[in-house]
Amino acid sequence: MGTARSAHSTALNPRGRLPHRLGSVEAWFGKVAGYVSRMTSTTEQLAPVLEVDARLTEIERELDLLLNLTPVNAAEAWTDFERSDFGTAPTLRLRPLEFDPDLVRRDLYNLEIETVEDPALHTLFRAKRDEIARQVTALEDRDTSRFLYGSLQLYGGVAPSLARAAEDLLEMIPPQAPSSQSVTAGAFADAAKTEFARYREVHADFPTAMDVRADVGELMVSFGRLLIPESATFRSDRVEPLLHHEIGTHVVTYQNGAKQPLQLLTIGLPGYDETQEGLAVLAEYLTGGLDPRRLRVLAGRVVAVGRLLEGAGFLDIFESLRTDHSIPTRTAWNITTRVVVGGGNVKDAIYLRGISRILEMLAEGGSLEPLFVGKLALDHIPLVQELLEREVLSPAWVRPRWLDVPGAQERLERLRAGASVIDLYEGEKAA
């Protein structure tokens, strides 16, 4: 069958954890915390850390991985695909890169990470530098067979347990009829402005950072800015959950990170994506917005990534979602384009994996609070907790509104008692 066509170090392990050789994770991050705390009294000692941190942040901003993997012609591609009676794989065009990969690599490896004396911090920065280097290579390899391998290095594959959970959800949840209630991009933007205003009622300088754009096909947050696709429509019942997902999680953690001395907390510590998306899915669940349709989409993404890794092309994945799992045509299109873009992107498996790991953490008695300090992974929690206790980092500036929505705390307590992703399905809800 056809495939989609597109025009134009040290790896994290598949679960997004930092490589380390300093004993347990807790001991490793404890060393970092102790070192940073000691340094705070000596500006001269702290300078190399802040310099490397700032430069790594600046370089990743220049790459803009998310935007550079977003098709610029999504609406036109859908129209062409529909006209072909879903028989011709679409051409997905990506924007030209606005940086020279070789110059970015030179900047990366000219960073004097060796001036950071503590081995734990040194390893942290090296891990972030290697992650950025892999992003550079992945972007350079867009529209080639090499891109898939770069995506795997960044996000990991699909473990058998995750694949089974996705299949179970699709089998357990009855197919859902497409919703007839929708709002335009303009109406969604108005709702987003209102949501930003709610945060400003508590924090007057919380910015309204958003754009309605013709060159994005998916709702997203890029470096704290909400980007709304101009041609998109949104299910009416999905507006509030999407606001909690995008603004209440992605924007809030960005703004909280911006208040911290380490700028990496705005763009994300190494391997943060899985936890960040899992936290955003949790926000949907706690506010009652993780409905059967949404759960089927998250499961369908995992199944689509699995098919991709088996060698399936666009048309095979698209048809499998429609015929094997009764996923509506437009939804199957959205899932498939996200997975095949650039040559094969496995990132979409992290949503279900991320919420699975957060559920495990909650059942073990873990706290969500450290995750609001900035963009970080579950494995960074010991470091953040230590730095908070030593007042190197500050508590989160903004508390996500979704924690205080009626019923949210009761739902959270049920999850703390032990739950899997299967338990997130609460039966049928009104369309």
Phi, psi and chi 1 to 4 in degrees:
 res  aa     phi    psi   chi1   chi2   chi3   chi4
   1 MET       -  170.8  -60.0  -67.7  -78.0      -
   2 GLY   -75.8  161.9      -      -      -      -
   3 THR  -119.2  155.6   57.8      -      -      -
   4 ALA   -71.6  141.7      -      -      -      -
   5 ARG  -110.3  141.1  -57.1  178.9  -61.7  -81.5
   6 SER  -125.3  144.8  -51.3      -      -      -
   7 ALA  -108.0 -175.1      -      -      -      -
   8 HIS  -142.1      -  -92.4   45.5      -      -
   9 SER       - -170.5   76.9      -      -      -
  10 THR  -118.4  123.5  -59.6      -      -      -
  11 ALA   -85.5  149.7      -      -      -      -
  12 LEU   -69.2  149.8  -60.9  176.1      -      -
  13 ASN   -77.3  171.0   74.6   23.8      -      -
  14 PRO   -58.4  -18.6  -27.9   36.6      -      -
  15 ARG   -99.2   10.4  -61.2 -168.7   72.9  176.4
  16 GLY    82.7   16.7      -      -      -      -
  17 ARG   -87.9  151.6  -65.4 -179.9  176.2  175.0
  18 LEU   -73.2  141.8  -70.5  169.3      -      -
  19 PRO   -70.9  139.7   24.8  -31.5      -      -
  20 HIS  -153.5  150.7   60.0   87.8      -      -
  21 ARG  -130.7   30.7  -61.1 -179.5  179.1   83.9
  22 LEU  -116.3   28.3  -59.9  173.7      -      -
  23 GLY    95.7 -149.9      -      -      -      -
  24 SER   -67.3  160.9   69.3      -      -      -
  25 VAL   -58.0  -44.4  171.4      -      -      -
  26 GLU   -60.9  -44.0  -69.6   79.1    4.3      -
  27 ALA   -65.0  -40.0      -      -      -      -
  28 TRP   -61.5  -50.6 -169.0   85.0      -      -
  29 PHE   -71.2  -28.7  -74.8  129.3      -      -
  30 GLY   -61.5  -38.7      -      -      -      -
  31 LYS   -61.4  -41.8  -71.4  176.1  179.4  -71.5
  32 VAL   -61.0  -48.4  179.2      -      -      -
  33 ALA   -60.3  -46.2      -      -      -      -
  34 GLY   -62.0  -40.5      -      -      -      -
  35 TYR   -66.1  -47.4  175.3   66.6      -      -
  36 VAL   -62.3  -39.8  174.1      -      -      -
  37 SER   -61.4  -43.1  178.9      -      -      -
  38 ARG   -65.4  -33.5  -68.4 -166.5  -59.3  -86.5
  39 MET   -72.9  -24.0  -71.9 -164.5  -48.9      -
  40 THR   -61.5  -21.6   53.5      -      -      -
  41 SER   -84.6   -5.8   60.8      -      -      -
  42 THR  -129.5  101.3  -51.4      -      -      -
  43 THR   -57.5  -38.6  -57.1      -      -      -
  44 GLU   -62.3  -38.3 -176.9  177.6   -9.6      -
  45 GLN   -71.9  -33.2  -72.1  178.3  -60.8      -
  46 LEU   -76.7  -25.7 -173.4   58.9      -      -
  47 ALA   -53.4  -47.3      -      -      -      -
  48 PRO   -60.7  -36.3  -22.7   34.1      -      -
  49 VAL   -64.2  -49.4  171.9      -      -      -
  50 LEU   -66.6  -34.3  -62.9 -178.0      -      -
  51 GLU   -66.4  -47.1 -177.8  177.5  -10.5      -
  52 VAL   -64.4  -44.3  171.3      -      -      -
  53 ASP   -57.1  -47.3  165.6   68.8      -      -
  54 ALA   -65.8  -39.6      -      -      -      -
  55 ARG   -72.3  -39.6 -171.4   66.2 -172.4  118.4
  56 LEU   -60.2  -41.5  -74.8  170.3      -      -
  57 THR   -62.5  -45.4  -58.2      -      -      -
  58 GLU   -62.2  -41.1 -177.0  179.9   -2.8      -
  59 ILE   -66.1  -43.6  -68.7  171.7      -      -
  60 GLU   -66.0  -35.1 -177.8  158.7  -35.7      -
  61 ARG   -59.8  -39.7  -73.8  177.3 -179.1  -83.3
  62 GLU   -62.9  -34.2 -177.6 -178.1   -5.3      -
  63 LEU   -70.9  -41.7  -60.3 -174.7      -      -
  64 ASP    47.6   61.7 -152.0  -22.4      -      -
  65 LEU   -53.8  -46.0 -177.9   70.0      -      -
  66 LEU   -61.8  -49.8 -173.6   59.7      -      -
  67 LEU   -67.0  -35.9 -157.4   59.1      -      -
  68 ASN   -76.9   -3.1  -80.9  -44.1      -      -
  69 LEU  -114.6   18.6  -70.5  176.2      -      -
  70 THR  -107.2  120.6  -59.5      -      -      -
  71 PRO   -58.3  141.7  -22.9   33.6      -      -
  72 VAL   -91.6   -7.4  -63.0      -      -      -
  73 ASN  -124.0   33.5   67.6  -35.7      -      -
  74 ALA   -58.5  -44.5      -      -      -      -
  75 ALA   -64.6  -44.6      -      -      -      -
  76 GLU   -66.1  -38.4  -62.9   90.3  -23.4      -
  77 ALA   -63.8  -39.7      -      -      -      -
  78 TRP   -63.3  -43.0  161.6 -106.8      -      -
  79 THR   -60.4  -44.6  -61.0      -      -      -
  80 ASP   -64.4  -39.3  -69.0  -17.9      -      -
  81 PHE   -65.7  -42.5 -173.0   54.4      -      -
  82 GLU   -64.2  -41.0 -167.3  174.5   28.5      -
  83 ARG   -64.0  -29.3  -76.8  174.9 -178.5  161.8
  84 SER   -81.7    7.2   76.4      -      -      -
  85 ASP    58.9   35.8 -163.5   24.5      -      -
  86 PHE    61.9   31.3  -46.8  124.7      -      -
  87 GLY  -110.4   -7.7      -      -      -      -
  88 THR  -123.1  123.2  -57.6      -      -      -
  89 ALA   -60.5  138.9      -      -      -      -
  90 PRO   -75.7  159.7   29.8  -37.3      -      -
  91 THR   -97.9  116.6  -63.9      -      -      -
  92 LEU  -105.6  115.5  -57.2  172.9      -      -
  93 ARG   -96.5  134.8  -69.6 -170.8  -70.7  105.5
  94 LEU  -108.2  153.0  -59.9  171.4      -      -
  95 ARG   -71.8  148.6   69.4 -159.8   73.1 -132.6
  96 PRO   -62.5  146.8  -17.9   30.5      -      -
  97 LEU   -71.6  138.2  -62.4 -179.8      -      -
  98 GLU  -103.1   24.3  -64.2 -176.9   -6.1      -
  99 PHE  -141.6  159.2   61.9   87.0      -      -
 100 ASP   -95.4  113.1 -175.2  -38.5      -      -
 101 PRO   -53.6  -38.9  -27.5   36.6      -      -
 102 ASP   -65.7  -38.8  -71.6  -22.7      -      -
 103 LEU   -68.9  -36.2  -66.4 -178.4      -      -
 104 VAL   -65.2  -42.7  172.4      -      -      -
 105 ARG   -61.7  -40.3  -69.6 -171.3 -174.2   93.9
 106 ARG   -61.2  -44.7 -178.5 -175.2  -56.6  169.6
 107 ASP   -61.7  -41.8  -75.0  -12.4      -      -
 108 LEU   -59.9  -48.5  -90.6  177.5      -      -
 109 TYR   -87.5   -1.9  -70.1  103.9      -      -
 110 ASN   -87.4   -9.8  -81.8  -18.6      -      -
 111 LEU   -62.5  133.4  -72.6  176.3      -      -
 112 GLU   -88.6   64.5  -63.7 -178.7  -11.1      -
 113 ILE   -63.6  -25.0  -67.9  178.7      -      -
 114 GLU   -64.3  -17.6   68.2  -83.3    4.3      -
 115 THR   -77.5  -12.1   63.0      -      -      -
 116 VAL   -83.6  107.6  178.0      -      -      -
 117 GLU   -73.8  -35.6  -63.1  177.1   -2.0      -
 118 ASP   -70.0  128.5 -179.6   78.5      -      -
 119 PRO   -62.4  -30.8   18.2  -29.6      -      -
 120 ALA   -69.6  -48.5      -      -      -      -
 121 LEU   -64.1  -38.0  -90.6  177.8      -      -
 122 HIS   -57.9  -44.3 -179.0   89.5      -      -
 123 THR   -67.4  -38.8  -57.4      -      -      -
 124 LEU   -59.4  -48.6  176.6   67.2      -      -
 125 PHE   -68.1  -36.5  -73.8  143.5      -      -
 126 ARG   -64.3  -39.2  -77.8 -164.9   63.1 -170.9
 127 ALA   -62.9  -40.4      -      -      -      -
 128 LYS   -69.4  -39.8 -173.3   60.3 -176.7  178.9
 129 ARG   -61.7  -42.1 -179.8  178.6   63.4 -174.1
 130 ASP   -67.1  -37.1  -69.5  -14.6      -      -
 131 GLU   -63.0  -43.8 -177.4 -179.5   68.2      -
 132 ILE   -64.6  -40.2  -66.1  173.2      -      -
 133 ALA   -60.6  -37.3      -      -      -      -
 134 ARG   -69.8  -33.9  -68.1 -178.3 -174.0  -79.6
 135 GLN   -63.3  -43.0  -68.2  179.3    7.5      -
 136 VAL   -58.7  -48.2  174.2      -      -      -
 137 THR   -63.3  -41.6  -60.1      -      -      -
 138 ALA   -61.1  -44.8      -      -      -      -
 139 LEU   -65.7  -37.5  -71.2  172.5      -      -
 140 GLU   -66.1  -28.7 -165.1  174.9   27.5      -
 141 ASP   -93.7    7.6  -73.0  -17.7      -      -
 142 ARG   -52.8  143.3  -65.7  179.8  -50.7  171.4
 143 ASP    67.9   22.7  -54.7  -26.0      -      -
 144 THR  -129.9  166.5   73.6      -      -      -
 145 SER   -67.7  -18.1   59.0      -      -      -
 146 ARG   -72.4  -23.4  -62.3 -173.4  -58.8  -84.3
 147 PHE   -59.8  -39.8  177.1   80.2      -      -
 148 LEU   -56.8  -41.2  174.7   59.4      -      -
 149 TYR   -68.2  -35.4  -59.2  104.8      -      -
 150 GLY   -66.0  -39.1      -      -      -      -
 151 SER   -63.4  -40.7  178.5      -      -      -
 152 LEU   -62.1  -39.5  -78.4  165.3      -      -
 153 GLN   -64.8  -33.6  -71.3  177.2  -31.8      -
 154 LEU   -80.0  -37.6  -72.4  168.6      -      -
 155 TYR  -121.4  -10.6  -57.1  114.4      -      -
 156 GLY    80.4  170.3      -      -      -      -
 157 GLY   -96.5 -156.4      -      -      -      -
 158 VAL  -113.7  110.2  175.6      -      -      -
 159 ALA   -69.5  151.7      -      -      -      -
 160 PRO   -53.7  -38.3  -27.6   35.8      -      -
 161 SER   -65.2  -37.9   58.2      -      -      -
 162 LEU   -68.8  -41.9 -175.8   66.2      -      -
 163 ALA   -60.9  -41.5      -      -      -      -
 164 ARG   -64.7  -41.9  -75.7 -166.3  -59.9  -88.1
 165 ALA   -61.8  -41.3      -      -      -      -
 166 ALA   -64.4  -45.7      -      -      -      -
 167 GLU   -62.2  -40.7  -66.7  -79.1   -2.1      -
 168 ASP   -62.9  -42.2  -71.7  -14.2      -      -
 169 LEU   -62.6  -43.4  -78.5  169.8      -      -
 170 LEU   -66.7  -32.1  -71.8  170.6      -      -
 171 GLU   -77.5  -36.8 -176.8  176.3  -13.3      -
 172 MET   -76.0  -39.0  174.5 -169.9  -52.6      -
 173 ILE   -88.1  119.9  -56.5  172.6      -      -
 174 PRO   -60.4  147.5  -19.6   31.2      -      -
 175 PRO   -55.6  142.1  -24.1   33.7      -      -
 176 GLN  -107.0  136.7  -52.4  -67.5  -53.7      -
 177 ALA   -70.1  144.1      -      -      -      -
 178 PRO   -57.1  143.0  -22.1   33.0      -      -
 179 SER   -76.4  140.1  173.6      -      -      -
 180 SER   -95.7   -7.1   58.7      -      -      -
 181 GLN   -97.9  119.6  -56.8  -72.2  -33.4      -
 182 SER  -145.9  163.3   63.6      -      -      -
 183 VAL  -128.0  157.5  -59.2      -      -      -
 184 THR   -81.9  170.6   64.2      -      -      -
 185 ALA   -60.1  -37.5      -      -      -      -
 186 GLY   -63.9  -42.2      -      -      -      -
 187 ALA   -66.3  -38.4      -      -      -      -
 188 PHE   -65.0  -40.3 -174.3   88.5      -      -
 189 ALA   -61.5  -38.5      -      -      -      -
 190 ASP   -63.7  -41.5  -70.6  -19.9      -      -
 191 ALA   -64.3  -37.3      -      -      -      -
 192 ALA   -65.6  -40.5      -      -      -      -
 193 LYS   -60.5  -39.5  -70.3  175.8 -174.9  175.1
 194 THR   -65.3  -38.7  -59.7      -      -      -
 195 GLU   -66.7  -43.3 -175.9   67.9    7.2      -
 196 PHE   -58.3  -40.6  -81.5  114.1      -      -
 197 ALA   -63.0  -35.6      -      -      -      -
 198 ARG   -62.4  -38.9  -68.9 -169.4 -177.9  104.9
 199 TYR   -69.6  -34.7  -80.2   99.0      -      -
 200 ARG   -70.7  -21.5  -78.9 -160.3  -53.0  -79.7
 201 GLU   -62.5  -27.9  -70.6  173.7    1.2      -
 202 VAL   -98.9  -36.5 -178.7      -      -      -
 203 HIS  -128.4   99.7  -56.1  -80.8      -      -
 204 ALA   -58.0  -29.6      -      -      -      -
 205 ASP   -98.4   16.7   53.1  -14.7      -      -
 206 PHE   -69.6  120.0 -168.2   87.3      -      -
 207 PRO   -77.7  151.8   28.8  -33.5      -      -
 208 THR   -94.3   98.7  -62.0      -      -      -
 209 ALA  -114.5   99.4      -      -      -      -
 210 MET  -158.6  153.8   58.4  175.7  -77.8      -
 211 ASP  -142.7  143.9  -65.1  -51.0      -      -
 212 VAL   -98.3  119.9  178.2      -      -      -
 213 ARG  -128.8  145.9  -66.0  175.9   54.4  156.3
 214 ALA   -85.2  -15.5      -      -      -      -
 215 ASP   -99.8   17.7   64.2  -19.5      -      -
 216 VAL  -127.4  144.1  -63.3      -      -      -
 217 GLY  -107.2   -8.0      -      -      -      -
 218 GLU  -132.6  146.7  -65.2  -81.2  -11.1      -
 219 LEU   -64.3  133.9 -173.4   67.9      -      -
 220 MET  -157.9  165.4   68.0 -179.7   72.4      -
 221 VAL  -119.4  123.5  170.5      -      -      -
 222 SER  -119.3  113.0  179.1      -      -      -
 223 PHE    49.4   49.9  -58.7  122.9      -      -
 224 GLY    82.5    1.2      -      -      -      -
 225 ARG  -110.7  126.5 -167.8  166.1 -162.0   85.1
 226 LEU   -79.1  124.2  177.7   66.2      -      -
 227 LEU  -112.4  121.6  -54.5 -178.1      -      -
 228 ILE  -110.9  122.7  -56.6  169.9      -      -
 229 PRO   -67.5  127.9   20.1  -27.8      -      -
 230 GLU   -60.3  -35.6 -175.9  178.8   69.7      -
 231 SER   -91.7    1.4   61.9      -      -      -
 232 ALA   -80.5  153.6      -      -      -      -
 233 THR  -121.5  155.6   58.4      -      -      -
 234 PHE  -130.0  137.6  -57.9   87.9      -      -
 235 ARG   -55.4  133.2  -85.7  173.0   42.2 -161.3
 236 SER   -56.8  -40.8  -61.1      -      -      -
 237 ASP   -77.6   -4.3   59.3  -16.3      -      -
 238 ARG   -98.5   -8.1  -75.1  -71.2  -61.6  153.6
 239 VAL   -60.6  -52.6  171.3      -      -      -
 240 GLU   -63.8  -47.5 -175.6  175.9   -3.7      -
 241 PRO   -58.2  -38.3  -24.7   33.9      -      -
 242 LEU   -65.7  -36.9  -76.7  171.0      -      -
 243 LEU   -65.1  -40.2  -66.8  175.5      -      -
 244 HIS   -68.7  -35.7  -71.2  -55.7      -      -
 245 HIS   -66.6  -53.0 -178.9  119.5      -      -
 246 GLU   -81.8  -52.6  -56.4  -68.0  -10.3      -
 247 ILE   -82.0  -50.0  -62.1  175.2      -      -
 248 GLY   -67.2  -19.2      -      -      -      -
 249 THR  -114.5  -63.6  -54.8      -      -      -
 250 HIS   -67.9  -44.1  -63.4  -33.9      -      -
 251 VAL   -72.5  -43.2  175.0      -      -      -
 252 VAL   -61.5  -45.8  162.7      -      -      -
 253 THR   -67.6  -31.8   51.6      -      -      -
 254 TYR   -63.1  -49.1  178.0   91.2      -      -
 255 GLN   -66.0  -36.0  -66.6  -60.4  -24.9      -
 256 ASN   -65.2  -41.1  -76.2  -20.7      -      -
 257 GLY   -62.5  -33.3      -      -      -      -
 258 ALA   -67.3  -17.9      -      -      -      -
 259 LYS   -88.2   -3.6  -65.1  -70.0 -174.1  179.5
 260 GLN   -97.0  158.1  -56.3  -63.9  -14.9      -
 261 PRO   -69.0  -26.4   21.7  -31.9      -      -
 262 LEU   -93.9  113.3  -67.1  178.1      -      -
 263 GLN   -69.3  -20.2  -66.0 -178.0   39.5      -
 264 LEU   -59.3  -19.9  -75.8 -179.2      -      -
 265 LEU   -72.6   -8.7  -74.1  166.6      -      -
 266 THR   -88.0  -42.0   60.6      -      -      -
 267 ILE   -90.8  -18.9   62.6  167.2      -      -
 268 GLY   114.1  129.6      -      -      -      -
 269 LEU   -68.0  162.6  -61.4 -175.4      -      -
 270 PRO   -52.9  129.5  -26.3   34.8      -      -
 271 GLY    73.4   23.6      -      -      -      -
 272 TYR   -75.0  -22.7   84.0   97.2      -      -
 273 ASP   -54.9  -44.5  -55.9   82.5      -      -
 274 GLU   -59.6  -46.7  175.7 -173.7  -65.1      -
 275 THR   -67.6  -40.4  -62.2      -      -      -
 276 GLN   -61.4  -44.4 -179.0   78.4  179.8      -
 277 GLU   -71.4  -35.4  -64.0  -60.8   -7.0      -
 278 GLY   -62.4  -39.6      -      -      -      -
 279 LEU   -65.4  -38.4 -167.6   64.0      -      -
 280 ALA   -67.8  -37.2      -      -      -      -
 281 VAL   -66.8  -38.2  172.4      -      -      -
 282 LEU   -59.0  -40.8  177.6   68.0      -      -
 283 ALA   -58.6  -40.9      -      -      -      -
 284 GLU   -62.8  -44.1  -63.7 -178.3   44.2      -
 285 TYR   -65.7  -46.9  175.3   76.0      -      -
 286 LEU   -64.5  -24.7  -65.4 -175.4      -      -
 287 THR   -96.1    9.3   55.6      -      -      -
 288 GLY    77.9   17.3      -      -      -      -
 289 GLY  -103.8    3.0      -      -      -      -
 290 LEU   -90.9   73.6 -164.8   59.8      -      -
 291 ASP   -81.3  174.4   64.9   12.6      -      -
 292 PRO   -57.0  -39.1  -28.3   36.5      -      -
 293 ARG   -61.4  -45.2  -72.3 -169.2 -173.9   92.9
 294 ARG   -65.0  -42.2  175.4   61.6  166.0  165.7
 295 LEU   -61.5  -38.8  -86.8  170.9      -      -
 296 ARG   -65.5  -36.0  -68.8 -167.6  108.3 -115.0
 297 VAL   -64.6  -46.7  167.3      -      -      -
 298 LEU   -61.6  -40.9  -62.1 -178.2      -      -
 299 ALA   -67.9  -41.0      -      -      -      -
 300 GLY   -61.1  -33.9      -      -      -      -
 301 ARG   -63.5  -42.3  -70.6  177.1  177.9  179.0
 302 VAL   -64.4  -44.7  172.8      -      -      -
 303 VAL   -60.8  -41.6  167.8      -      -      -
 304 ALA   -64.2  -40.9      -      -      -      -
 305 VAL   -63.5  -41.7  169.6      -      -      -
 306 GLY   -59.1  -43.5      -      -      -      -
 307 ARG   -64.3  -39.7  -68.4  -59.4  -46.5  -81.8
 308 LEU   -57.8  -46.1  174.2   77.2      -      -
 309 LEU   -68.6  -19.4  -64.7  176.2      -      -
 310 GLU   -83.0   -5.3  -67.9  169.4   -5.6      -
 311 GLY   102.3    5.3      -      -      -      -
 312 ALA   -70.6  146.8      -      -      -      -
 313 GLY   -96.5 -175.1      -      -      -      -
 314 PHE   -54.6  -53.7 -175.8   97.2      -      -
 315 LEU   -64.4  -38.1  -64.2  179.6      -      -
 316 ASP   -64.1  -45.0  -72.4  -30.3      -      -
 317 ILE   -64.9  -46.6  -63.6  170.8      -      -
 318 PHE   -57.5  -48.4  173.8   77.5      -      -
 319 GLU   -68.8  -35.0  -76.2  -58.8  -29.8      -
 320 SER   -63.0  -43.2  175.4      -      -      -
 321 LEU   -62.2  -40.1  -68.5  173.0      -      -
 322 ARG   -73.8  -47.7  -70.7 -151.1  -56.3  171.5
 323 THR   -88.0  -40.0   59.7      -      -      -
 324 ASP   -80.9  -28.6  -62.4  -19.9      -      -
 325 HIS  -125.2    5.9  -57.9  -67.5      -      -
 326 SER    53.9   39.5  -58.4      -      -      -
 327 ILE   -86.1  131.1  -69.3  177.5      -      -
 328 PRO   -54.1  150.9  -25.6   34.4      -      -
 329 THR   -55.4  -51.2  -62.2      -      -      -
 330 ARG   -65.7  -36.1 -168.5   59.7 -172.8  -95.2
 331 THR   -66.7  -42.0  -56.8      -      -      -
 332 ALA   -61.1  -37.8      -      -      -      -
 333 TRP   -61.2  -49.0  155.1  -92.5      -      -
 334 ASN   -60.3  -45.1  -71.5  -27.0      -      -
 335 ILE   -62.2  -46.6  -67.7  172.2      -      -
 336 THR   -67.6  -42.2  -52.1      -      -      -
 337 THR   -63.1  -38.0   53.5      -      -      -
 338 ARG   -64.3  -32.5  -71.2  168.9   61.5  106.1
 339 VAL   -82.6  -35.4  167.7      -      -      -
 340 VAL   -91.4  -12.2  -56.6      -      -      -
 341 VAL   -55.1  139.1   68.2      -      -      -
 342 GLY    79.0  -11.3      -      -      -      -
 343 GLY   122.4    1.5      -      -      -      -
 344 GLY   126.1  104.5      -      -      -      -
 345 ASN  -118.9  118.8 -167.7   -5.4      -      -
 346 VAL   -91.5    5.4  -58.5      -      -      -
 347 LYS   -57.0  -34.7 -179.6 -176.6  177.5 -177.3
 348 ASP   -66.4  -10.5  -89.0    2.6      -      -
 349 ALA   -73.3  -15.6      -      -      -      -
 350 ILE   -74.3  -18.1   69.8  175.6      -      -
 351 TYR   -65.1  -52.9  -68.3   79.0      -      -
 352 LEU   -69.6  -38.3 -156.4   62.0      -      -
 353 ARG   -65.1  -40.3 -172.0 -164.5  -53.2  143.8
 354 GLY   -64.5  -45.7      -      -      -      -
 355 ILE   -68.1  -32.1 -174.9   62.7      -      -
 356 SER   -61.1  -44.6  -63.9      -      -      -
 357 ARG   -70.5  -34.5  -71.8 -160.9   64.1 -157.2
 358 ILE   -67.2  -38.7  -75.6 -178.7      -      -
 359 LEU   -61.0  -40.8  -67.5  177.7      -      -
 360 GLU   -61.3  -43.7  -67.6  171.7    4.3      -
 361 MET   -62.4  -43.5 -179.4  -89.1  -71.9      -
 362 LEU   -64.0  -40.8  -69.9  172.2      -      -
 363 ALA   -65.4  -26.0      -      -      -      -
 364 GLU   -86.7    4.3  -67.7  167.8   -0.5      -
 365 GLY    91.0   11.5      -      -      -      -
 366 GLY   -72.5  160.1      -      -      -      -
 367 SER  -105.9  144.7  170.1      -      -      -
 368 LEU   -79.7  -22.6  -66.9  172.9      -      -
 369 GLU   -53.2  -44.5  -64.4  -58.2  -38.5      -
 370 PRO   -60.7  -26.6  -22.6   33.8      -      -
 371 LEU   -71.7  -12.0  -63.6  177.0      -      -
 372 PHE   -90.7   -9.4  -56.6  139.1      -      -
 373 VAL   -64.9  -30.9  166.1      -      -      -
 374 GLY   179.6 -160.5      -      -      -      -
 375 LYS   -95.6  109.0  -65.1 -173.7 -178.9  -66.0
 376 LEU  -148.2  167.1   56.2  132.2      -      -
 377 ALA   -98.4  163.5      -      -      -      -
 378 LEU   -54.4  -35.7  -71.7  175.4      -      -
 379 ASP   -68.6  -12.8  -65.7  -34.2      -      -
 380 HIS   -90.0   -6.6  -58.1  129.8      -      -
 381 ILE   -57.1  -44.0  -73.4  178.8      -      -
 382 PRO   -57.7  -39.5  -26.6   36.5      -      -
 383 LEU   -63.4  -49.8  165.0   62.8      -      -
 384 VAL   -63.5  -41.2  169.4      -      -      -
 385 GLN   -61.3  -42.4  -72.2  175.2  -35.0      -
 386 GLU   -62.9  -44.3  -76.5  -75.5  -20.3      -
 387 LEU   -69.0  -31.7  -64.3 -177.9      -      -
 388 LEU   -67.5  -43.6  -73.7  168.7      -      -
 389 GLU   -63.3  -34.1  -69.7  171.4    5.7      -
 390 ARG   -89.3    3.1  -62.3  172.0 -173.4  -90.8
 391 GLU    61.2   27.3  -61.0 -177.0  -13.1      -
 392 VAL   -77.8  -43.6  176.0      -      -      -
 393 LEU  -102.8  156.0  -64.0  179.3      -      -
 394 SER  -101.0  152.1  -56.9      -      -      -
 395 PRO   -57.3  159.7  -23.3   34.0      -      -
 396 ALA   -53.1  131.8      -      -      -      -
 397 TRP   -67.2  -43.9  171.6   51.4      -      -
 398 VAL  -115.5  131.8  178.3      -      -      -
 399 ARG   -91.9  128.3  175.8 -177.2  170.2   87.8
 400 PRO   -58.1  133.8  -22.6   33.4      -      -
 401 ARG   -62.5  -27.4  -95.8 -162.7  -10.3  104.5
 402 TRP   -67.0  -15.6   46.8  -95.5      -      -
 403 LEU   -71.5  -21.4  -75.5  172.1      -      -
 404 ASP  -111.9    6.0  -59.8  -44.3      -      -
 405 VAL   -64.3  140.5  167.9      -      -      -
 406 PRO   -51.6  128.7  -28.9   35.8      -      -
 407 GLY    92.1  -11.9      -      -      -      -
 408 ALA   -64.9  -44.6      -      -      -      -
 409 GLN   -68.8  -34.0  -71.8  -58.1  -47.6      -
 410 GLU   -65.5  -42.2  -70.4   80.1    2.8      -
 411 ARG   -63.0  -41.4  -73.8  174.3  177.1  -90.8
 412 LEU   -62.6  -40.7 -173.8   57.3      -      -
 413 GLU   -64.5  -36.2  -72.8  -52.3  -51.0      -
 414 ARG   -63.7  -38.7  -71.1 -159.1  -64.9  -88.9
 415 LEU   -67.1  -36.4  -62.4 -177.3      -      -
 416 ARG   -64.1  -24.3  -69.1 -170.9 -174.5  -77.7
 417 ALA   -75.6   -8.9      -      -      -      -
 418 GLY   115.7  120.6      -      -      -      -
 419 ALA  -157.6  152.5      -      -      -      -
 420 SER  -113.9  175.6   70.4      -      -      -
 421 VAL   -63.2  -28.0  -69.3      -      -      -
 422 ILE   -62.3  -35.7  -56.5  -61.1      -      -
 423 ASP   -70.8  -12.3  -61.3  -44.9      -      -
 424 LEU   -72.1  -17.1  -61.3  180.0      -      -
 425 TYR   -79.9  118.7  174.1   52.7      -      -
 426 GLU  -111.9   21.3  -63.1  179.7  -22.7      -
 427 GLY    91.8 -173.8      -      -      -      -
 428 GLU   -72.4  144.9  -64.9  -54.9  -61.9      -
 429 LYS  -127.5  159.0  -62.1 -173.1  178.8 -177.8
 430 ALA   -64.0  142.4      -      -      -      -
 431 ALA   -69.8      -      -      -      -      -
